[in-house]
Amino acid sequence: MSMYLAHFGLTEAPFKITPHTEFFFDGASRGETLEALIYAVMTGEGMVKVTGEVGAGKTMLCRVLMERLPREVETIYLAVPSISRDEILATIAGDLGIETVGLSTTKIIRALQQRLIDLHVANKQVVALIDEAHAMPLATLEEIRLLSNLETNRDKLMQIVLFGQPELDAHLSLPNMRQLRERITHSFNLQPLPARDIGDYLNFRLRQAGYRGPDLFRGEAVKVIAEASEGLTRRINIFADKTLLAAYADNTHDVTARHARAAVADTQITGNTTAVRQRRWPVPAALAAGLLIGGGAGYWLGHAHSRSGSAGATASAEVKPLSGAQASTPERTLPVQAEFPTDPPAKAAALPIVAEKSNEKRAAPAAGASSAPAAEVEPAADPVRDARTADSWLGERMLADLNRLASASSSGFAIQLMTADEHEGPAIREFLRVAAKELEPDRLMVFPSGSASNRKISVIYGQYEDRGGAQAEIVRLSPRLRQFRPFIRSVNAVRADVRATS
């Protein structure tokens, strides 16, 4: 994806699907929606709901909201809450530093309430941001309503913001969801970008990525992208990225409608947004034990190999649809058993628990911890082979890391460095290569996240005994590794993400 950067004078890729908050476009009422969200959260009255179609920018809005909230607000981020009511309760408690192992549900609620009261006394406000809330089972939604009952005589102890696809509204309209529905005091609907604003959006992202020349996207090229994307920002990014790649292959700086049409023709995206819904993927039974990590790992491994076909496009007299590793959506999904044995690799050693050591540049592994290296991080030098095998490499890497996650301490915390769409395997591989040069490679882990209808890949670093140790590490990260606004997550929350992909 980065091959055209120098050609257009860019310092970074402008159309990544990853929610990079510096690329938040506040036009088309997005800025006003963000300000209204901040107000709704800070008033602390009732629950807040944000809905929007797949690819409308909900996760980006959620991440920007996390960044813009005042320092006195303690945020809990649940990426995929399609877990049971007991699991989500334990996950929220774990994110607030409560040890839940061996506790009954009643005792967890009691401990959570006491922790929230302590934070309230310390003038801290707690906000739970729940992404992909449409994937939440109805029983778990009911548990969320009960959590909203935790309050003092004057204030709510925890504010809840639900982000979800339109299915969330359908769930809330059910008769047995009436009590929860009536708790929602602020509702927002994130609409697709109007066609008139898409040109501004494209040029804004280009300039955020370092472009300083005249507007690249104009006239008919913008119109082609606007019509094909239906205003959904994820689709706009995919089409715009491939349009620039087509112009680069044509050795020109003049981005035309012909390049945009080639990009659209190359991308297998259904035109009707209502048709973009859940897909089922094969799961190897041999990995289903423990964390249920096999479902996620099996999907990624099988799906990765189904896409490791021909190499990318080359320049030619005519701009043709891009092919192979540069395609955004796979043509097929092979059963895992067709290319891989069902037995998982040998279980790796647990990540060392690392206490905060502010006088050291990097904390050393705990005494007695295994020094066995993690799965390979540094890619091979052959760029053509890398383009063909990046996704299969990532699937194998993920299998090893999921085994390491299974043995990690349930009471620990980790730093989530970035999350990207499933189609950005090569970009994640590059991020791992950069991160391995600055951090300890054997403390980097890759895991599947997102939902069945919105597959993603996330990268976390380390395991820490408490949030303080993780926060101290975030402060020490280089600007390059902080570009995606890393944040702290409990190990239990990460495991919940993995279970949600199975």
N, C-alpha and C positions, 0 to 999 in steps of 0.2 A: 504494500500500500504506500510505502514511503518513496517508491522509485520516482514519483513525479514531483517531489518536494522542491528539489533544486531547480527543476525546470520552470516552476512558477514562483520561485523566490520565497518559499514557505519555510518556517522554522520548525513546524510540526504538522501532523496530519490534521486538516481542518474538519473532517467529517466523520470522526470516530463515533461509533454508537455508544461508547462508554460515557456515562454521565459526568463529564468534566465540567465542574461548576463555573469555571471561567468562560465557558462557551454558552452560558445561559443567556438566551435571547429574551429581553424584557419587552419586546414589541408585541403587537397583537393582543394587548391586555394581559400578557403574562406577568409583567412587572406589577400591575395592579392586583392581580390574583395573589401574588406572593405577599404583598403588603397586607392584603386582607387576611391571608392565612396567619401571618405573624400576629396580627391584632386578635384574631379568633383564639389563637393558642394562649396569648398573654392574658386575655381576660379570664380564662380558666373556667368558663361556664359551659357545661355540657360537652358533648363530643363533636368532632369535626369530621366531615367526609369529603373526599375529593375523588371524582370519577372521571374516566376518560377512556377512549378506545386504546387498543393495543398500539404502542408506538407513538402515543400522543405527547409524551414527555412527562409522565407522572413521576417516574423515578428521579429524573433530573430535578423536578420541582421539589421533591422530598429532600434530596441531598442539599439543594440550595437553602431550603428552609432550615435544615440542621445547622448549616453554616452561619445563617443570619440571625438565629435566635441569640438572645443575650447570654453572657457567660454564666449567669446564675441559673440557667435552665439546664437540667440534667436530662439528656436525651437517651432513650432506648430505641434502637432501630431493629425491627423484625423484618427481614427481607422476604421471607416466604412463610406465612403463618399457617400453612395447611397441615397442622398438627393437632393433637388432641387437646382438650381443655386442661388436663393435668400438665401436659408438656408445656403449653404456653405459659401457664402459671409458674412452673419451675424455671422457664427460660427468662421471664421478666424478673423473677426474684434473683436468679443468678447474675443477671446484668447489673443488679444493684448491690452485688457483693454478698448475697445471702447464701450460705451453704445449705443446700436442700437435700443432700443425700441422707436417706433414712427418715426423713420427715413426712408425716401424713399431709394430705391436702389442707386440712384444718390448721395444722401447725405452720405450714408454708404461708397461708393467708395471714395468720397472726404475726409471723415474723416480717412479712412484707408490709403490713400495716404499720408496725413499729418503726421499720426502716423509713417509710414515707413520712411518718410523723417527725422523726429525727431530722430528716432533710428539710421539712417544712419549718421546723424551729430554727434551722440554720439559714433560713431565707432562700432555700433552694426550691425550684419548681421542677417537677418531673413530668416529662412528656414522652409518651410511647407513640412512635411513628410506625405504623403497620402497613408495609407495602404489600401489593398483591392480595389485598384483603378479600377479594372475591373468591379466592381459593380456600378461604377459611371454612371449616365445617360449621354447620349451624350450632352445634353444641359448644364449639369454641367461641363463636360470636356471642353466645349467651354468657359465657364466662367473662368475656370482655365487658359486657354490661354490668355484671356483678362487681368487677374491679372498679368500674366507675362510681360505685357506691362508697368507696373508701374516701372519707372526707372528715373535716373538722366541723365545728359549729358554723364556720363561715366560708371555708374554702374546700375545693376539691384537692385531694392529695395527689392525684395523677390525672393529667389530661391525655386524651386519646385521639389520635388522628388516623383515620382509615383512608388508604389510597387503593383504588381498585378499578377494574373494568366495569362496564355497564351491568354485568351480571350481579354485582354487589347490590345495586338498586332492586333487582329482581328478588334477591334473597331477603332484603329488608322489607319488601312489600308483603311477605308471607304473614298470615295472621298471628302465628306464634312468635314473630319478630317485632310485634307492635311495641312492646316496652322498650326495646333497644332503639327502634326507629324514633320514638318520641324523645329519646335522650340526645339526638343529634340536633344541635342548635345552629350549626353553620354547614351549608352544603355548597360545594363548588364543582363545576363541570368544566374540565379542560378540553376546550374545543380544538379541532384541527386548525392550523394556520390558514387564514383567508388567502386566496390566490394573490391578492394585491400585496401581501406582506412577505411572500416567499422569496422574492428577489432580495429584499432587505435582509432576510434571515441568512441567505447564502453568502452575501457579501460581508455581513457581520462576522460570520464564522471564519471566512477567509482572512479578514483583517486581524482577528484574534489569533490566528495562526501565523501572523507575521507578514502577510501579503501587503504590498504597498503600491501596487500599480492601479491602473484603471479597472473598473468593475469587470470581472470575468464573465459572470452570468448575466445575460441581457436578453430581452425580447423573446424570441421563439424558444430559445433553450430553457428559459425559466418557465414558459408556458407548458412545455412538454413535461418538465419535472412536476409542475403544479398539478397537472391533470392526472399523471400517473400515480402520484403520491397521495392524492386526496387530502393534502395538507398535513399528513402525519409526519412528524419530525424524523422518526427513525427511517421511514422510507425516503424522505428528502435526502437524508445523509447518505444512504446507500446509493441512490441515483446520482447524487452530486459527486461522490467519490469516484464512481465508475465513469462519469462524464469527463472528469479531469483526466482519468487514466486513458480514456479513448483519445482525448486531445493530445496527450503526451505521446501516445503510440503513433498519432498522426504527425508528430513533430511540429505542433503549432501552438501558439498562445491564444488563438481565436477559438473560443468555445462556442460551438454552433448547435443548432437544433439537431443536426445529423449525429453529433456526438451524444447528445442526450437521448435520442431515440435508440442508439446502439446500447446505451447503458440500460435503458428500460427493457429492451428486448432480451438482454442478457440476464436479467434478474427475475427469478421465478417467484413473484409476489402476486397473490390473488388481488384483483382490483376492488372487490367488494369487501369492506371492512368487517361486515357481519359474518363473512365466511372464514375469517381468520380465527380459528378456535383450536381447542385442544387436540393434540395428536398423541398417539400411544407408541411407545418404543419397546423393543425387546429387552428383557431383563434376565441375566444369567442367574440361575437359582443358587449356584455355588457361593455367591457373595451376599446372600440375603440375610445372613445371621447378624447378631450383635446390633449394630447401628442401622441395619437395613441399608448399608452403604452400597450393596451390590446393584440396586436398581439404578442409582445415579451413575455409578462407575460403568455398569454395563451399557447404559445408553451412550455415554461419552465415548467409550472405547469402540463400540460397534459403529456409532455414527461417524466417528473420526475416520475409520477405515473406509467407510462408504464414500468419503469425499476426497480421498488421497489419489486422485486420478491424474489427468494430464497437467502439464505446466501451463503457466499463464499466457496471456496474449502477447503477440509480437507486432511490431510496426509493419504496416502494409499500405498499399496504395489506397485501399478502401478500409474504412473503419468497420470492423465486424464485431459482433457480440463477443465479450470476453468469455473465457472458458476455464475449466479445470479448477485449480485451487483458488482462483479469484472469484468464482461464483458465490453468491450469497446464500443460496438455499440448495440443499442436496437434492439430487435427482432420485436417490433410492436410499434405503437403509438396510444393511445386511444384518442377519442374525449374528450375534457375537460368536456363536459356536462355529460359524462357517470359517472364521479366520483365526480364532483364538481358543486355546484350551479353557475349560471352565474353571480350573483350579486357580485361585488367586495366588499372587506371588507371596513369598515368605513374609511374615509380619515383621515390619521394621521396628526398631527400638522406639520407645516413647520419646516425645520431645522433652528436653530437660526443663524443669521449672526454673525460671530465672527471676531472682529477686532484684529489686531496683538498686542500682549502684551508680549514683550520680557522678562519682569521681572517676568513672571509667568510660572510655569511648564506647565500648561494646561489652555487655555482660558475658562472662564465660559460662560454659555449660556447668551444671551442678556436678558436684563431686560424685563419681561413680556412674555418671550417665554414659551411655554408649556413645562412642565417637564414630559410629558407622555413618558413612555419607548418605545424604538423601539421593533421590533419583536425579539423573543428569540434569544440569541446568544450562551449561554452556552449549550452544548449538554448534553443529559442524560448519565448516567454512564454505561449503558448496551451496550457493544461494538457490540454484535450480532444484537440487535435491531437497533443500529445506522447504521450498514452496510446496513440494509434493508430499512431504512427510511430516510437516509441522503438526497437523491435527492428530495423526496416529501417535506421534511422540507425546503429544499432550495427553491423550487418552491413557497411555501407559504410565506416564508420570502421575496422573490423577489416581490410578489404581493404587500405586505405592503410597501416595500421600493420604489416601483415605484409610489405609491400614494404620498409618501413623496417627491419624486423628482418632481412630478407635481406641488407641491405647493412651491418649492424652488424659490428663487429670480433669475431671468434671468441674472442679472448682476454679480452674484457671481462666485466664483471659488471653486474647490474641489481638493483633492489630490487623484490620482488614485494609490492605493497601490499595486494592482496586477491584472493580467488577466490570466485565465486558460481555457483550453479546456473544453467543455461541459461535457466530461466524467470524469472530476476530481472533481465531487461534494463533495465526502468525504474529499479531500484535502482542498477544499475551506472552508468547514465547520470547519476543524481544524484550518485553518488560522484565521477565524473569532473568534474562541475561544481564540486563543493566542492574537489577536489584542484587544479583549474586555477586557483583563486583563491589558493592557498598555494604552489604549485610552478610551475615553468616549463612551460606547457602543451605546448610542442613536444617535451618529453622524456617525456610520458606515452604509453604504448602499450597497446593492448588486443589480446589474442590468444586463440584457442580452446585449451582444455585439457581435461582429463578423458579419457574413453575413449568408444568407440562406444556403450557401454551407460550411460554416466554423463557426459553432456556438461556442460562448465563453461566459464566465461569468466573470464580473469584479467587483472589490470591491473598493469603494471610501470612503473617510473620510472627514467629516465636510463640512462647506460652509464658505467662507471667502469673505470679501468685496473686496479685491484686491489680486494680485499675491504675493505681499510682505508678507502678513499675512500667506498665504499658504506656501511660501518658508521658513519662520521662523519655521513653524511647521515641515516641512520635516527635517530640521536640528536637531530638538529635538527628532526625531524618533529613537528608539533603532535599533541597527544593525540587529536584527532579522526581524523587520518590513521594513527595507530598503533593504532586500536581493533581491527584485524584481525591484529595482531602481524606487521608486515612483516618479511621476512627476505631474505637475499642469495641470488641465484641466478646461475649463469654463463649467458652468452648461449647457449652450446651446450646447456645443460639446457632453456632456454626453447624453443629450436628443436626439441629432441627431443619436447617436449610437443606442438608444432604438428604434427610428422610423425605422431604417434600418433593424431591425430584424422582423418587422411586415409583 
